[in-house]
Each structure stands twice: as C-alpha cells, then as structure tokens.
C-alpha cells in the first residue's frame, strides 16, 4: 500500500489523528510537513492531504473517519 497522508504542522487537532492512524495502519506513509498548501482550510478546520486530495473534517474525529474510509476503500480495491 502506498497511500500518502500529509498533515500541516500548524493544523490544530492533527496529533490525535496521526497517532490513531499510525496505530491502526502502521503501513501508511504519514508525514507532518511544515505546510501542505491548504492554508485557507488549515486555519479553520482539521485537514489532511491524502494522495494529493484535500480531506477536511468538522473535528479531528470526523477527519479520522474520512481518512479511514479512503484507506479501507483503497485496500478493498487492491
């Protein structure tokens, strides 16, 4: 699996999401970058870039759920 997930270091709520993803899916390529060029969203809500696609959530739990949905869909397709 080569799913790339990127988080901005300044985005609030990313820590819990990153920890949960690393525990549940240790094979994922997860990195916290200095910027993921989603500044408009990054200020207002939890955001990640999953394989170059922006994913946002109302809160960290919502973002986590959306990322897991993408990962599971990709795993099923593989």
N, C-alpha and C positions, 0 to 999 in steps of 0.2 A: 504494500500500500504506500502510495507516495502523496498523500494529501498534505498540503502545506497550509498551516494556520499561522497567521501573523497578528500580533496584538501591539498596539502602541503603548509605550511605557507610561504615557501620561493619562491613558484612559482609566477612569475610575471603575472599580469592580472587576478588573481583569484577573487579579491574583487568584481569587477563589475559582474562577472559571478555568484558568490554566492548570491549577492543582488538580481539579476534578478530572479534566481531560487527560492529564499525564498519568493519573492513577488508573483510569478506566481504559485508556487507549495508549499504552506506552510506545506503540509503533508509529504514532503520528509525528510529523515534523512540525513541532510547535516552537515558535520563537517570539520573544518580546523585542520589538525594534524601537529605535528612537522615534520613528514616525512611520505610519502606514499610509500617509497622504489621504486621510479621511477626516481632516480637521473639523469640517462643519458638523459631522455626526459625532466625532470623538468628544467634543465639548459637551454634548447634550445627552448621550446615551451610550451604553456598552456597545462596542463594535469590534469586529474581527474581520480579517480578510482570509477567506477560505478558498484556496486555489484561484486567487485573483478576483474573487467575487465578494463584495461587501455584504456582511451579515450583521444586522443590528437586533437589539432586544430592548424591551422595556426596562429590564434589570438584568443582573448577572445570571439569574436562574433561567430567564427567558432566552438569553443569548446562548447559554449552555445547551438548552433543549434544542434550539435551532441547529447548532453545530452538530450535536449528536445525530439529529435526523439526517443531515447531509452525509455524515460519516457512515451511518448504517445503510443509507441508500447506495452509497458508493461501494460498500462491502458486499451488498447483495448483488450488485451489477458485475462485480469482479469474478 
